[in-house]
């Protein structure tokens, strides 16, 4: 089962996604794929805050800011099909992939991330993906940022169409946008 959790910055989407992961009972292992790249003190504070919020929840954290499929190497292969994964967050992953050592073309980033997510979802029992809504401020950005936003939008659209459930978090309130019948 794949669940996409969308929301704006500070909307509470991470907390909702973590609650969803905690509620899953039919798995042996719960992984938390953290994608934030630490570039400065502010980013380190955010990572530390998220680590503290996860403490004691039984998640196995894997720090994987890019090349998401490499996280599979850090998971127990004998229990992979009996695992749940929370990917936090697609927005960071897309930015890290696009603006690494060199700026990569948006279409390449979209293709690689979508392919990686498809492989990951076929290997685990549950996959929860957190992503940002980045199109709601009406501000015009520079071409590189606009290309990133377009790439993230395309990724979100593919993920939403291929997910069993899509939830948007608004001011801490989860609003179910899509739920496939017969899915739990």
ZISULGI-V720226 format. One record per residue. N is the residue number from 1. RES is the residue in one letter. SS is DSSP state (~ for helix, > for strand, _ for the rest). PHI is phi in whole degrees, 0 to 359 (NA if undefined). OMEGA is omega in whole degrees, -180 to 180 (* if undefined). Layout:
BEGIN
N RES SS PHI OMEGA
N RES SS PHI OMEGA
END
This chain:
BEGIN
1 X _ NA 179
2 X > 241 177
3 X > 238 175
4 X > 253 179
5 X > 244 -179
6 X > 250 175
7 X > 176 177
8 X _ 282 178
9 X _ 299 178
10 X _ 75 -176
11 X _ 282 -176
12 X _ 99 -177
13 X ~ 298 180
14 X ~ 295 180
15 X ~ 297 179
16 X ~ 296 -180
17 X ~ 297 178
18 X ~ 296 176
19 X ~ 297 177
20 X ~ 299 180
21 X ~ 296 179
22 X ~ 299 -176
23 X ~ 285 -180
24 X _ 288 -176
25 X _ 248 -172
26 X _ 265 179
27 X _ 229 178
28 X _ 268 -174
29 X > 225 177
30 X > 238 -180
31 X > 255 176
32 X > 242 179
33 X > 269 -178
34 X > 267 -174
35 X _ 251 -176
36 X _ 289 175
37 X _ 272 -178
38 X _ 271 180
39 X _ 249 -175
40 X _ 207 -178
41 X ~ 296 180
42 X ~ 297 178
43 X ~ 297 179
44 X ~ 296 177
45 X ~ 298 179
46 X ~ 297 178
47 X ~ 298 179
48 X ~ 299 179
49 X ~ 297 -180
50 X ~ 295 177
51 X ~ 300 180
52 X ~ 296 179
53 X ~ 295 -179
54 X ~ 275 -175
55 X _ 306 176
56 X _ 80 -179
57 X _ 267 176
58 X _ 82 178
59 X _ 276 171
60 X > 262 -175
61 X > 274 174
62 X > 237 177
63 X > 276 -176
64 X _ 217 -175
65 X _ 288 176
66 X _ 204 -179
67 X _ 51 -170
68 X ~ 304 -179
69 X ~ 292 176
70 X ~ 296 177
71 X ~ 297 179
72 X ~ 301 179
73 X ~ 293 -179
74 X ~ 261 -180
75 X _ 255 179
76 X _ 289 -176
77 X ~ 296 -179
78 X ~ 286 -179
79 X ~ 239 -176
80 X ~ 300 179
81 X ~ 290 179
82 X ~ 248 -177
83 X > 237 174
84 X > 239 -177
85 X > 231 171
86 X > 249 177
87 X > 262 -175
88 X > 236 12
89 X _ 214 -178
90 X ~ 299 -179
91 X ~ 299 177
92 X ~ 294 -179
93 X ~ 302 -180
94 X ~ 298 179
95 X ~ 296 180
96 X ~ 296 179
97 X ~ 291 -175
98 X ~ 282 -173
99 X > 245 177
100 X _ 284 178
101 X _ 299 176
102 X _ 234 175
103 X > 282 180
104 X _ 264 179
105 X _ 297 -177
106 X ~ 303 -179
107 X ~ 298 178
108 X ~ 294 179
109 X ~ 297 179
110 X ~ 301 -178
111 X ~ 301 -178
112 X ~ 293 -180
113 X ~ 292 -180
114 X ~ 298 178
115 X ~ 299 179
116 X ~ 297 179
117 X ~ 295 178
118 X ~ 298 178
119 X ~ 294 -180
120 X ~ 300 -177
121 X ~ 296 179
122 X ~ 279 -179
123 X ~ 256 -178
124 X _ 242 -180
125 X _ 283 -180
126 X > 229 175
127 X > 228 176
128 X > 247 -178
129 X > 240 176
130 X > 260 176
131 X > 213 -179
132 X > 264 164
133 X _ 273 -176
134 X _ 244 -173
135 X _ 250 -169
136 X _ 261 -176
137 X _ 265 177
138 X _ 71 -179
139 X _ 270 174
140 X _ 271 -177
141 X _ 244 177
142 X _ 295 -176
143 X ~ 303 -180
144 X ~ 293 178
145 X ~ 293 178
146 X ~ 298 177
147 X ~ 297 177
148 X ~ 299 -179
149 X ~ 298 177
150 X ~ 297 179
151 X ~ 298 179
152 X ~ 298 177
153 X ~ 300 178
154 X ~ 296 178
155 X ~ 299 180
156 X ~ 300 180
157 X ~ 296 179
158 X ~ 295 -180
159 X ~ 299 179
160 X ~ 297 -178
161 X ~ 292 -177
162 X ~ 262 -180
163 X _ 274 175
164 X _ 282 -179
165 X > 220 175
166 X > 232 -180
167 X > 236 173
168 X > 256 180
169 X > 255 -179
170 X > 238 180
171 X _ 49 177
172 X _ 81 -179
173 X > 254 178
174 X > 283 178
175 X > 243 -179
176 X > 284 179
177 X > 265 -178
178 X > 208 174
179 X > 211 -180
180 X _ 293 179
181 X _ 296 178
182 X _ 82 -180
183 X _ 263 177
184 X _ 242 *
END
